[in-house]
Amino acid sequence: MAPLEPWEKVLVDSEKFMPTDHGQIACVDCHNGVQSPDKEIAHEGLIASPSSEPEKYCGDCHSDQTETYPFALHSTQQGYWTAIDSRAGNVPENHPALEEMFGNHCATCHTTCGECHVSQPKNVGGGLFTGHVFEKTPPMTRSCTACHGSRVGNEFLGKNEGIAGDVHFREARMNCVKMS
């Protein structure tokens, strides 16, 4: 996929976005800023990614999601620790080298709800999917496999030589979100 142009990363497609539930809410309700036709004034105090603080900016309408998000794998990254601990074998519980590695590499991939359901995650270039529309089922190649691509995505899709794709994808064309 070719990199997005800067204007493609921020464009709100009013024909697609306005009819949605989120399109019926004023921008400033979620993003702060100031209601103004002047771009500089409108963006004063702007919160570019309100879902980075979901309980503060999303909780009024999405309480079920914001209550459970602190325990979600994208928030806790417990899946990484489970894999690291299983591969580390007999390493003591307190393993500073692994903790440093996790902080320098794994922890940088923490993502928000919006970075999967509205846009590509920032660490793979960002950019809105469908003009700011929240995608209940994000596009796998621009969301899930954008981050989990080299190993997990290729294995899931069956792109690694000699390794069949995940049976759920091969037989039923189920995407990542259907798996959870």
PADOLO-901238 format. One record per atom (N, C-alpha, C, O, CB): x, y, z; residue in one letter. Coordinates in pm, whole numbers, plus 50000, padded with zeros to 5 digits. Each point is the difference from the previous one (the first is absolute). Glycine has a CB too. Example, Ala and Ser with C-alpha at 12.3 -4.5 7.8 and 13.67 -1.06 7.14 Angstrom:
BEGIN
513194943150780a
499115011950000a
500905012050000a
501044999850066a
497074988550059a
501545022249803s
500825011950006s
499235010950073s
500515011150017s
500674982649768s
This chain:
BEGIN
500844988250000m
499165011850000m
500895012450000m
500945000950078m
497214986750044m
501555021749793a
500775012549991a
499715008750121a
498885000050051a
501094998849697a
501045008850297p
499765009150113p
498925010249965p
499865003949884p
502534993250192p
496855007050024l
498955009849978l
500595013949992l
500985003150067l
497394982250052l
501035023049800e
500365014149994e
499535006650129e
499034995350060e
500835005049684e
500795010550300p
499585006550125p
498525003650004p
499354998450103p
502945010549914p
497164996049872w
498595003850000w
499084987850013w
498885001250050w
501705018649810w
499894968450097e
499204987950012e
499934995150143e
499074992750036e
501555001349731e
500345009950315k
500054995350138k
499015007250090k
499634994750105k
502754999749860k
497175017549997v
499165007750091v
498635003549942v
499185005950070v
502905003250027v
497674987649780l
498765003949935l
498794993450065l
499974987850019l
501305015249768l
497745005150247v
498734994950049v
499045000249882v
499675010749947v
500744997650293v
499144980149719d
499084998849887d
498585002350052d
499404991150060d
502154992549818d
497935028350100s
498715003650059s
498864991149949s
499064997550075s
501765025849946s
499244972049854e
498934991349949e
499954986750074e
498934994550021e
501315016449756e
500924984050262k
500044987250071k
499905001850152k
499374992050069k
502014998849745k
499265019850236f
500075001850146f
498735006050060f
499544995250104f
502915007649870f
496985007449965m
498885007250060m
498794991250032m
499365002250102m
501435017649775m
498864970250040p
498834991750034p
500234990450118p
499054994150051p
500315007549709p
501894996650283t
500284990650110t
499655006450134t
499785012150008t
502064977249858t
498095002550239d
499735005250134d
501035010550041d
499655010450056d
499314967750006d
502315019249909h
501055009650036h
499895012849918h
500375010750047h
501124970250015h
498015018149816g
499835011649915g
498915009450050g
499935011649958g
500844974649853g
498375008950277q
498935008250055q
500455007850123q
499235007950056q
499134975649857q
502885014550128i
500565006750118i
500945011049952i
500714998249902i
499104980650241i
500185032449925a
500945010749964a
501434995250021a
500284993050098a
498015024649964a
502614986149849c
501414996050009c
500585003250138c
500754992050057c
499495011949697c
499415007950298v
500585004450127v
499544991550118v
500645000350106v
499455022749802v
498844969450077d
499554991350110d
501024989150031d
500144996050115d
497505008649819d
503074990749966c
501004989650019c
501435005449990c
500894995450071c
497494988249838c
501825026050002h
501365004749970h
500375013250067h
501115005049981h
498674983349805h
499315017550293n
500215013350057n
500195009949887n
499284999349900n
501764991150309n
499905018949803g
500135010449899g
498885010150015g
499325000450103g
501784983449741g
498725024350054v
499015010750002v
499204999449871v
500584998349893v
500895016350255v
497224986849861q
499164999949881q
500255013049923q
499565010750042q
498674974650071q
502495013749774s
500335011849922s
500354995849858s
500584989449979s
500255022650228s
498814996349694p
500414997049862p
501485002749977p
500564995449900p
497125010150026p
502975001850164d
501435002949988d
500784988250056d
499884996750118d
499715028449901d
501214968449897k
500724987850039k
500865002050124k
499984991750090k
500025001449671k
500765017850244e
500895002550115e
499215001350129e
500394994350102e
501245017249746e
497284995650149i
499175001750120i
499334986850035i
499974996050116i
499635028449827i
499864968949956a
499294987350023a
500884989550066a
499504991850078a
499085013349725a
502724995050168h
500894989850052h
500685003650132h
500834992350049h
499535001249719h
499315018050290e
500565003550131e
499484990150104e
498794998450015e
501365026349922e
500754968650133g
499624990250102g
499474986949943g
499354992350071g
500155026750075g
500774978449727l
499514987949933l
500574987350063l
501204999350028l
498575013849760l
499394977150234i
500404986550042i
499934991549875i
498924995949958i
500235006950284i
502024994449697a
500024992749872a
499504985750016a
499334994849911a
502585019550016a
498414979350185s
499624986150019s
499244998550132s
500594995950100s
501414996549766s
496725010750134p
499254999050126p
499994985950059p
499884998450121p
498725020249799p
501534971249995s
499964986450055s
501294996450072s
500114988950054s
498335004749763s
502545015450186s
501194997350081s
499675001650148s
500744995350086s
500755012649726s
497414998850218e
499475000950137e
498524996249993e
499135008650016e
502565009750052e
498024968949908p
498624996049970p
499005003150111p
498875004049972p
502104978349889p
499435015850264e
499045002650108e
499615014750007e
498885003250039e
502084977650088e
499965028149836k
499755014450006k
499175004849881k
499085007950017k
503064994850107k
498204992649753y
499385005449880y
498944991149938y
499185004949922y
502925006850040y
497884975550070c
499084990849933c
499004993750097c
498984994649957c
502815000749877c
498495005450295g
499244992850100g
498535003750011g
499184991550034g
502905006950085g
497565014049852d
498595004050010d
499124991749906d
498884996450036d
501855026850027d
499774973949819c
499224992349902c
500404985349991c
499204991649961c
500535029549912c
501514975850165h
500534986549982h
500504994350133h
501144995550010h
499515010249754h
498504994550336s
500434995650134s
500414985350004s
500974996650069s
497515020550028s
500824974149831d
500374985850000d
501424998149948d
500794992550058d
496815001249910d
502735013049923q
501334998649941q
501085006350087q
501084994350017q
497865005649757q
500775011850282t
501045006750080t
500224993050134t
501095000850056t
498305020749833t
499614971750163e
500174992550125e
500884987749980e
500754996350090e
497015011849986e
502174985749808t
500774987849976t
501345002649933t
500894991450006t
496974996549977t
502335023749954y
501245002649926y
501264998750085y
501004994849950y
497685020349906y
501334989450270p
501244998550078p
500464985450013p
501164997650032p
498195022950092p
499774970049852f
500344985950013f
500204993349863f
500344988249994f
498375011250221f
501085008049677a
500134994649865a
501464997749966a
500885006850052a
497015004949878a
502374978649982l
501384996849963l
500745011749936l
501215001250018l
498064975349952l
500035032149955h
500675011449940h
500385010450106h
500875008349977h
497864987749810h
500625003550326s
500335009250108s
501084994250092s
500985006850031s
496695002349958s
502154978550054t
500944993950095t
501224994049932t
501064999150060t
497034996250088t
501765000749728q
501034993049923q
500434987050070q
501144995649986q
499645026649924q
498304971950164q
500294987750072q
500404988749907q
500774991250039q
497645016050136q
501084992849703g
500384989649905g
501494999949973g
500604989349985g
497175012849912g
502855009850097y
501445000749983y
500724993950120y
500934992149983y
498815028649877y
499814982850261w
500654994650120w
499834984950008w
500924992950041w
498695028850077w
499244973349843t
499784985550000t
501004993349905t
500624989950036t
496925013350017t
502625002349827a
500944994349903a
501445001450048a
500784990649990a
497625014849826a
501965006350237i
501365002250049i
500324990450114i
501064993850001i
498805030349932i
499224974750162d
500234991150114d
500114985449956d
500814992650055d
497955023550090d
500424979749756s
500074986049957s
501314997349926s
500524988850007s
496975010549977s
503045010549944r
501244998149926r
501235001750089r
501064994749970r
497785013449825r
501004999350314a
501145002850087a
500394987950084a
501104999650055a
498195024449951a
499834966450005g
500324987850074g
500195002350148g
499085004450069g
501974987049727g
500135005850252n
500275000650144n
500565013550046n
500725000550099n
499684975249893n
499305034849938v
500475013350039v
499225004250125v
498794997950007v
501815008549752v
500094999450340p
499295004250122p
498875009749969p
500005006549895p
502124990350234p
496925004249960e
498835008749983e
500415014349968e
499405006449914e
499334979150243e
502285019649911n
500475013549977n
501114999449896n
501164997350035n
498225010050201n
500304995049639h
501014999449895h
500155013849936h
499295003349905h
500194972350052h
501455032550098p
500155013949954p
500325001549852p
499545009549938p
501204995750289p
500034985749715a
500345001249859a
498744998649914a
499815007549904a
502504983150141a
496814999949990l
498764998349926l
499075011950022l
499345004649907l
500894970650113l
499725029850103e
499155011650028e
500495012249923e
499185007849950e
500324983050278e
501815011049761e
500545011349923e
499664998349852e
499595009649934e
502284993250233e
498294985149781m
499674997349860m
498525002849975m
499645006249900m
502194976450089m
497335012850101f
498555002149986f
499695015049996f
499235004649916f
500304973650203f
501075029249972g
499765014450005g
500505007249876g
499385009749956g
500774989050289g
500954996749699n
500585006649882n
499324995949869n
500015007649904n
502144993350218n
497264987249874h
499464995149874h
498514996950011h
499195006749936h
503054984050009h
497384999550133c
498614995550006c
499055011050047c
498945002049941c
501894974950103c
499545030150063a
499115009950059a
499715011649906a
499025007250019a
501854986350203a
499975008749677t
499765010949908t
498824997049907t
499525009049931t
502904996950080t
497124981749985c
498904996349911c
498645000950068c
499004996649937c
502574988649943c
498375019150243h
498715001850066h
499145008849911h
500485010149948h
500554987550284h
497734998849751t
499155007449908t
498665003350064t
499664994650105t
501464994349703t
498145019950131t
498715004350052t
498884994049914t
500264994349894t
500755027250194t
497774979849960c
498854995149922c
499935006849864c
499784993549898c
498975002150315c
501455017549786g
499935007649875g
501084996049901g
499805000749879g
499235017950248g
502154977249925e
501084996149911e
499754986649931e
500784996149913e
500775016850232e
497434980349892c
499634987649930c
498675001549926c
499814994049894c
501444992850278c
497855021149883h
498645000749945h
499735012649919h
498965000949934h
500334985750258h
501625023349810v
499815012349923v
501165002149904v
499815004649887v
498905005450304v
502494986649853s
501195002449919s
501034989150021s
499904991850092s
499675032849919s
501424975449901q
501154991350022q
500725004850125q
500015011950029q
500244983349723q
500344995650322p
500805004250115p
501125009549957p
500554998749890p
498924979550226p
500865031249972k
501055010049970k
501324993549965k
500725004949913k
498155010950240k
501474973049914n
501314994049977n
500134993549863n
501094995449964n
499075000950279n
498765003249678v
500084995349861v
499525010849903v
499604997049888v
500054979350190v
500405036249967g
499735011149910g
498715007650021g
499835010849945g
501474976749900g
497775006950235g
498755007150026g
499165001549874g
500264993749898g
500865018450286g
497884996249825g
499125002749886g
498634993950020g
499884988350035g
502105012649817g
496995007150125l
498624995450018l
499644989449896l
500475000549887l
498935021950207l
499764968149946f
499554989549908f
498975005449902f
500235000249879f
500214982750296f
498435021549878t
498865003949916t
499545013950041t
498855001750043t
500454974149926t
501575033950020g
499625013750029g
499475002250139g
499065007850018g
500484994449746g
501024991150335h
499695001650142h
498894990850049h
499655000550118h
501095022949860h
498694968449936v
498954990650041v
500624989350089v
501064994749969v
497625009649818v
500664992650324f
500434989250088f
499634986849935f
498824997549974f
500925017050233f
501254977249768e
499774987049937e
499854989550110e
500974996950070e
500345010049723e
497484987550222k
499814989750102k
500974988549977k
500604994850094k
496975011549928k
502594989749852t
500984989949962t
501065007049916t
499795002349881t
498494978850126t
502865022350055p
501035007449926p
500554991749884p
499974987750005p
500615024650204p
499934994549687p
500604992749890p
501284993050047p
500925006450050p
498115010049785p
501014970550148m
501124992050052m
501365005049954m
500925001050081m
497554979649924m
501675022549867t
501325003549949t
500455013950042t
501215002650002t
498354982749807t
499545023550225r
500405013450043r
499965001450151r
500465010150054r
498694998949731r
500324981050283s
499905000850145s
500764988350063s
501135001850045s
496635009949938s
501664976750021c
500604988650070c
501394996549947c
500985000450074c
496724990949967c
502375005449830t
501294995549947t
500975011449973t
501164997549967t
497654983349933t
500735031750113a
500945011249990a
501004999250114a
501195002949981a
497055011549907a
501314981750229c
500904998450116c
500454985650017c
501164997450030c
497705021850081c
500234971649870h
500294985850023h
500334993049870h
499674988349982h
498825011950217h
502145006849710g
500154995149864g
501114990249973g
499754989449943g
499325031349998g
502144982550098s
501134992249953s
499914985350039s
500254991349917s
501125029150098s
498274976950107r
499924986150043r
498554995850016r
499544990749933r
502675011350182r
497065004649970v
498644995950032v
499085001249879v
499264990649969v
501115016650267v
499685004249695g
499115002049885g
500274990249889g
499064994249945g
500825029650113g
501384974349907n
500334990749892n
499654985750037n
499544992449915n
502295022750013n
498374981250198e
499594986550043e
498504998549991e
499514989949949e
502465008850205e
497295011249894f
498554999449999f
499464998849858f
499084992349973f
500875021350237f
500644994149699l
499545000249861l
500564988549916l
499564998049887l
500265026650134l
501144967750032g
500584988849928g
501035004249897g
500184993349899g
497714994950136g
502815022849991k
500995005149905k
501414994750025k
500895002549920k
497735017850060k
501604972450128n
501324994350027n
500094986249935n
499124991650019n
501065021250199n
500874985149706e
500174987649926e
499974988050096e
500704999750101e
500655012549725e
497834978250140g
499934987750079g
499095000950121g
499824990150071g
502445005249852g
497185016250103i
499105001550115i
498635004249948i
499845010849943i
502084995650213i
497114984949863a
498645003149954a
499445011450084a
500315001150119a
499334975049806a
499565032350015g
499355010950073g
499094994650108g
499654988150001g
500475026249795g
499514994550295d
499094996250108d
498744993749942d
499455005049901d
501455013650245d
498654970749914v
498854992749948v
498765009049994v
499184998649909v
501784980150183v
498905030450004h
498845008950001h
500015009449878h
498955003149944h
501014995750308h
501255005549709f
500125008549882f
499854991849873f
499285003949908f
502215011850219f
499204972849866r
499974991649880r
498604994949970r
499555000849885r
502794992650161r
496985001450053e
498734993349977e
498795009450004e
499044998149926e
501984981750172e
499045030349986a
498815008550017a
500265014749970a
499115008350015a
500124975750155a
502005019349786r
500395013849970r
499735009350119r
499685011749982r
499834984149775r
500634998750364m
499815008150121m
501195009250016m
501154996049978m
497484985850132m
501115030649927n
501095009450023n
500414999950147n
499434992650080n
499765021749729n
501794993750225c
500555000150136c
498945003150106c
499964993650105c
502225013649797c
496965002550071v
499005004350098v
498994989050028v
499524998950113v
500775024649811v
499384968449977k
499074989050020k
500584989550094k
499274992050058k
499785012149714k
502274995950241m
500664990050082m
499865002950149m
500144991050082m
501475005249731m
498115016250223s
499975003550142s
498624998550059s
499805002650119s
502065013149843s
